């Protein structure tokens, strides 16, 4: 190899080495530039996340914590609801008591009227056929029928007795009789008629029962 060739080779090696050094420096600078940007971006993202969390915390904190006005409104609403429920219960209880008092008063009046009905029936049944044909007897019978119609309209009904099976809920047995024509526990005779008022017994029937 001649001296010129050796010089050329040395020059080319020096150029190649210088190029590699420049490339390495460029790579390092690029890496240094990218790293601060990444750290800066991360810092920005962290700050944004922190800010968003604080806003959410404030928002939900305000939502969970009621205002004093809202608390007062809820308190008054609850109090009003309770008072309305108490008033409704009081109204129902009062209506029930009034109804019971009316029933008691009505039964008391009916009990006082029933002896008058008994006297009408006794007087009419004691008349002969000739007496029943008189204007006086006819007038008395019309008054009796009008009285019975009025009682029936308000809910007063006579209790069936003769020929019916004895029922202590409606009948009061004051006598017993041996009668082969009647089955046991069948009412043979009625001494005093019983009445009910709206399915409630006002007076039991006084009856004679067959054994």
Secondary structure as UniProt FT lines:
FT   HELIX           3..64
FT   HELIX           68..125
FT   HELIX           129..132
FT   HELIX           135..153
FT   TURN            154..155
FT   STRAND          156..158
FT   TURN            162..163
FT   TURN            168..170
FT   STRAND          171..177
FT   TURN            180..181
FT   TURN            184..185
FT   STRAND          186..192
FT   STRAND          195..197
FT   TURN            198..199
FT   STRAND          200..203
FT   STRAND          205..210
//
